[in-house]
Amino acid sequence: MGTISHALSRHYKHVVALEPVQLRCEFMKNRFRQEKIENVTIIRGDSEKIPFPDNYFDHIVMNGVLEWVPYTYKHLNPRNAQLFVLRKLNRLLKPGGSVSIGIENRLGYQYFLGYPDCHIGVKYVTIMPRFIADFICKKSINDIYRPYLYSWRGIRKLLSEADYKSIKVYCS
């Protein structure tokens, strides 16, 4: 709904919000017009069609997006889909640019307590080996386990594999 773009607009000269849902785009346009925020450009689109050339952005923010990427690229293994998009984003960064990714911790304590994965509503799948999570999900939701989450070590490995050179992981 533009919360992150709003916050970034106070610190950056120009912000681009890429949003796949038309209704959210309209909401953000109205919000920013009402709040007289003029340095945010809203583009309807997703990771498949990013309308920018390589070396374009100083900073990219993906908050609550990486785990949903495998639903856009169902023909790929979920990890490979995430790698594909992370590599694409890496190319969009200017030299010295950075990316911030917000994603749940695969090994969050709530999952050990039996809370279901908040993306698909199935218990314990985040902490299971992926092949067992696939089996459980095929039985319960008739699909493989797609919204891959990562531990601290896992996200570092994923970003390294996607050719990011300097990786810092922060946990809240």
Contacts in CASP RR format, 6 or more apart in sequence:
PFRMAT RR
TARGET T0000
AUTHOR 0000-0000-0000
METHOD contacts of the structure
MODEL  1
MGTISHALSRHYKHVVALEPVQLRCEFMKNRFRQEKIENVTIIRGDSEKI
PFPDNYFDHIVMNGVLEWVPYTYKHLNPRNAQLFVLRKLNRLLKPGGSVS
IGIENRLGYQYFLGYPDCHIGVKYVTIMPRFIADFICKKSINDIYRPYLY
SWRGIRKLLSEADYKSIKVYCS
1 24 0 8 1.000
1 27 0 8 1.000
1 28 0 8 1.000
1 31 0 8 1.000
2 17 0 8 1.000
2 24 0 8 1.000
2 27 0 8 1.000
2 28 0 8 1.000
2 31 0 8 1.000
2 32 0 8 1.000
4 17 0 8 1.000
4 61 0 8 1.000
4 63 0 8 1.000
5 15 0 8 1.000
5 17 0 8 1.000
5 28 0 8 1.000
5 32 0 8 1.000
5 40 0 8 1.000
5 42 0 8 1.000
6 31 0 8 1.000
6 32 0 8 1.000
6 35 0 8 1.000
6 37 0 8 1.000
6 40 0 8 1.000
8 15 0 8 1.000
8 61 0 8 1.000
9 15 0 8 1.000
9 32 0 8 1.000
9 37 0 8 1.000
9 39 0 8 1.000
9 40 0 8 1.000
12 39 0 8 1.000
12 58 0 8 1.000
12 59 0 8 1.000
13 39 0 8 1.000
14 39 0 8 1.000
14 40 0 8 1.000
14 41 0 8 1.000
15 39 0 8 1.000
15 40 0 8 1.000
15 41 0 8 1.000
16 40 0 8 1.000
16 41 0 8 1.000
16 43 0 8 1.000
16 52 0 8 1.000
16 57 0 8 1.000
17 28 0 8 1.000
17 40 0 8 1.000
17 41 0 8 1.000
17 42 0 8 1.000
17 43 0 8 1.000
18 43 0 8 1.000
18 45 0 8 1.000
18 46 0 8 1.000
18 50 0 8 1.000
19 25 0 8 1.000
19 28 0 8 1.000
19 42 0 8 1.000
19 43 0 8 1.000
19 44 0 8 1.000
19 45 0 8 1.000
20 44 0 8 1.000
20 45 0 8 1.000
20 46 0 8 1.000
21 44 0 8 1.000
22 44 0 8 1.000
25 42 0 8 1.000
25 43 0 8 1.000
25 44 0 8 1.000
28 40 0 8 1.000
28 42 0 8 1.000
29 42 0 8 1.000
32 38 0 8 1.000
32 40 0 8 1.000
32 42 0 8 1.000
43 51 0 8 1.000
45 51 0 8 1.000
46 72 0 8 1.000
47 65 0 8 1.000
47 69 0 8 1.000
47 72 0 8 1.000
47 85 0 8 1.000
47 88 0 8 1.000
48 72 0 8 1.000
48 73 0 8 1.000
50 88 0 8 1.000
50 92 0 8 1.000
52 92 0 8 1.000
53 92 0 8 1.000
54 91 0 8 1.000
54 92 0 8 1.000
55 91 0 8 1.000
55 92 0 8 1.000
55 93 0 8 1.000
55 94 0 8 1.000
55 95 0 8 1.000
56 92 0 8 1.000
56 93 0 8 1.000
56 94 0 8 1.000
57 92 0 8 1.000
57 93 0 8 1.000
57 94 0 8 1.000
57 97 0 8 1.000
58 93 0 8 1.000
58 94 0 8 1.000
58 97 0 8 1.000
58 98 0 8 1.000
59 93 0 8 1.000
59 97 0 8 1.000
59 98 0 8 1.000
59 99 0 8 1.000
59 100 0 8 1.000
60 89 0 8 1.000
60 92 0 8 1.000
60 93 0 8 1.000
60 98 0 8 1.000
60 99 0 8 1.000
60 100 0 8 1.000
61 99 0 8 1.000
61 100 0 8 1.000
62 89 0 8 1.000
62 99 0 8 1.000
62 100 0 8 1.000
62 101 0 8 1.000
62 102 0 8 1.000
63 100 0 8 1.000
63 101 0 8 1.000
63 102 0 8 1.000
64 102 0 8 1.000
64 103 0 8 1.000
65 101 0 8 1.000
66 82 0 8 1.000
66 85 0 8 1.000
66 86 0 8 1.000
66 101 0 8 1.000
66 102 0 8 1.000
66 103 0 8 1.000
67 103 0 8 1.000
67 104 0 8 1.000
67 119 0 8 1.000
67 147 0 8 1.000
67 148 0 8 1.000
67 149 0 8 1.000
68 119 0 8 1.000
68 147 0 8 1.000
69 78 0 8 1.000
69 81 0 8 1.000
69 82 0 8 1.000
69 85 0 8 1.000
70 76 0 8 1.000
70 78 0 8 1.000
70 81 0 8 1.000
70 82 0 8 1.000
70 146 0 8 1.000
70 147 0 8 1.000
70 148 0 8 1.000
71 146 0 8 1.000
71 147 0 8 1.000
72 81 0 8 1.000
73 80 0 8 1.000
73 81 0 8 1.000
73 84 0 8 1.000
73 85 0 8 1.000
74 146 0 8 1.000
76 84 0 8 1.000
78 144 0 8 1.000
78 145 0 8 1.000
78 146 0 8 1.000
78 147 0 8 1.000
78 148 0 8 1.000
79 148 0 8 1.000
79 158 0 8 1.000
82 148 0 8 1.000
82 158 0 8 1.000
83 158 0 8 1.000
83 161 0 8 1.000
83 162 0 8 1.000
86 99 0 8 1.000
86 158 0 8 1.000
86 159 0 8 1.000
86 162 0 8 1.000
86 164 0 8 1.000
87 162 0 8 1.000
87 163 0 8 1.000
89 99 0 8 1.000
90 99 0 8 1.000
90 162 0 8 1.000
90 163 0 8 1.000
90 164 0 8 1.000
93 99 0 8 1.000
99 164 0 8 1.000
101 155 0 8 1.000
101 159 0 8 1.000
103 149 0 8 1.000
103 150 0 8 1.000
103 155 0 8 1.000
104 118 0 8 1.000
104 126 0 8 1.000
104 149 0 8 1.000
105 149 0 8 1.000
105 150 0 8 1.000
105 151 0 8 1.000
105 152 0 8 1.000
105 171 0 8 1.000
106 126 0 8 1.000
106 127 0 8 1.000
106 148 0 8 1.000
106 149 0 8 1.000
106 150 0 8 1.000
106 151 0 8 1.000
106 154 0 8 1.000
107 126 0 8 1.000
107 127 0 8 1.000
107 151 0 8 1.000
108 126 0 8 1.000
111 117 0 8 1.000
111 124 0 8 1.000
111 126 0 8 1.000
111 127 0 8 1.000
112 127 0 8 1.000
114 123 0 8 1.000
114 124 0 8 1.000
115 123 0 8 1.000
116 122 0 8 1.000
116 123 0 8 1.000
117 123 0 8 1.000
117 125 0 8 1.000
117 126 0 8 1.000
117 147 0 8 1.000
117 149 0 8 1.000
119 147 0 8 1.000
120 137 0 8 1.000
120 141 0 8 1.000
120 145 0 8 1.000
120 146 0 8 1.000
120 147 0 8 1.000
122 136 0 8 1.000
122 137 0 8 1.000
122 140 0 8 1.000
122 141 0 8 1.000
122 145 0 8 1.000
124 136 0 8 1.000
125 133 0 8 1.000
125 136 0 8 1.000
125 137 0 8 1.000
125 145 0 8 1.000
126 133 0 8 1.000
126 149 0 8 1.000
128 136 0 8 1.000
130 145 0 8 1.000
130 148 0 8 1.000
133 145 0 8 1.000
134 144 0 8 1.000
134 145 0 8 1.000
136 145 0 8 1.000
137 143 0 8 1.000
137 144 0 8 1.000
137 145 0 8 1.000
138 144 0 8 1.000
150 158 0 8 1.000
152 169 0 8 1.000
152 171 0 8 1.000
155 169 0 8 1.000
156 167 0 8 1.000
156 169 0 8 1.000
159 167 0 8 1.000
160 167 0 8 1.000
END
